[in-house]
């Protein structure tokens, strides 16, 4: 994350070839709780890399030349509840031992 970015910018986050982003972010300028909470705020994904206002023109100072908006959303929190696993299947009771056969008397 660039220390000289605009307020509210996360910096450039790059997606993999499959379009998926996995990121773990820590920042002193915002949090999920308290006065700098981002919960309820919007997030926008742009078409291009943000030049962070260093492109040398007026558009760079306004938008970072980051192109059109591709997606947007609202940041929120949710509680994930994972149900317990189902009980193991009931095992049938073992069969009873074979019945004893009476012995023939000896002759």
C-alpha positions, 0 to 999 in steps of 0.5 A: 500500500502506497503511503502517499495515496489519496484518502480512501484509496487502498492502492493497487490490488492485483487479481490472479489470472482467474480474476480472484483476489486474495488479500490480507490488509492492515492499515493505520488509516482505517479499521472495521470498528471505531471512528475510522471504520469502513463498514457501510462505505463503498468500494469500487474496482477500476479497470486499470492500475491507479498511477496514484496521481503521478501521471503528470496530467490533471486526470491523474490528479483526479482519478489516477488514470484508473479507467472506468468503474468495473464493479462496486459494493458496500463493505459489511460484516456478517457472522458466519455460522457453521452448523455442526457435522451430522452425527455418524450413521447408526451401526446395526447391532452385531448379529447374535452369537450362533446358538449352541448345538446340543452334544450327542451322547457318546456311545 
